[in-house]
């Protein structure tokens, strides 16, 4: 069973940063995807000054791009629940992964209103 959840453990954050070839930053937060307890994907993000920055996301290839989409949308939902409105994909976000997210409705790297974005997506609005 696949589980997506917020991950606060420092060692997991460090592993996600390493997987993205990024230096660990104690301000980063993350969502992780776990299959029977094994990590299979992640999304690193930063919440600061009422804004969400998506740092990077990745998943094992066998889980496909839909998992990255699910992780990004989980982070968007979390940020919305924290009262955050705008979001952006950082320059560090993998370009190839972002290009594949276009198939899931991500037209550009700036989301001016998370609530509007999630409510206009037919799958998210359910």
N, C-alpha and C positions, 0 to 999 in steps of 0.2 A: 504494500500500500504506500502510495506516494503522499508525503506530508510536507507542506510548505509552512514555515514558521519563522518568527523573528529569532535571531540568534545573538545572544549577548556575550557568550563566552569569548574571552580574549584570544585563546588559542585557535578557535575557529575563525575569528576575524583575521588573525595573522595568516592562517592557511589560505583564506579567500584572497587576501592581498597578494600572497605569494603566487597563487594560481593566475592572478591578473598581472603579474610582474610589476606590482606596485609596492612602494614602501608602506609599512604599517603606519596608520594614522589613528591615534586613539579617539578621534572625533568621528570616525567612520562607524556606521551601523550596518547591519546586514540582515537579509532574509536568506534562509537556506532551504534547499529541497532535500528530503531524505527518503530513501526507499529502504524499508525494513531497517531503519536506523543508520544506514550508510549514506553519507553525503554524496549527492549526485548533481547538485547545482547550487548557485548562489547569486545574490545581487547585493553589491556594495552601494551604500548611499550615504548622503550627508544631509542632515536637517539643520539649517542655520538661518536665522533672521526671517523666519516665516517662508522659507523657500526650500524646495527639495532639489538636490543635485544627485542624479544617478551616476555613480562613479564607474561601475562596470558590472557585467553579469556574465556568467558562463554556466555551461552544463555539459555533462558527458554526451558525446555525439549520439549515442543510442537513444537518448531521451528526446532529441529533436529540439527544434526552435520553439515549439509550443511551450516547453518548460521555461525557457528564458522569458517568453511573453507572460506566462503565469507568474513568474517571480517579479517581473517589473510591475505588473498590475497589482500584485500583493503589496509591493512597496508603495505604489500610488494610493491604494486604499488605506494603508497605514498612515501615510502622510495626511491624507484627507481627514482621517479620524483625529489627527493632532491639530487640525485647523489650518493646514497649509493649503495655499491656493495654487501658486505656480510651481512648475517643475522644469528641469532641463537636463539633458544628457551632457555630461562633461566631455571634454576633449579626450579624456582617458578611456571613454567607453569604446569598446572594440568596434571599429567601423564595419567590419563584415557582419557582426552580430546585429548592429543597428540596421544595416541594409536589409537583413532578413526579417527584422521586426516590421518593416514596411508592409509586409503581407498581412500583418495583424492590426493594421490601422494607424501605425505611427508614421505620420507624414513628414514631420520635421523634429528637430531636437529640442524645441521649446513647446511646452504645454502651458498655456497661459492660465488655464483654470482646470485643475484636476477633477473637480466635481463634474463640470460640464463634459470633460473628456470621457470620464467613466460612465456618465449617464447617457451619452449618445452612442456608446458601444452597445450593440444589441445583446451581446453575451454578458457584459458587465452589468447592464441595467436590470437583469432578471432578479 
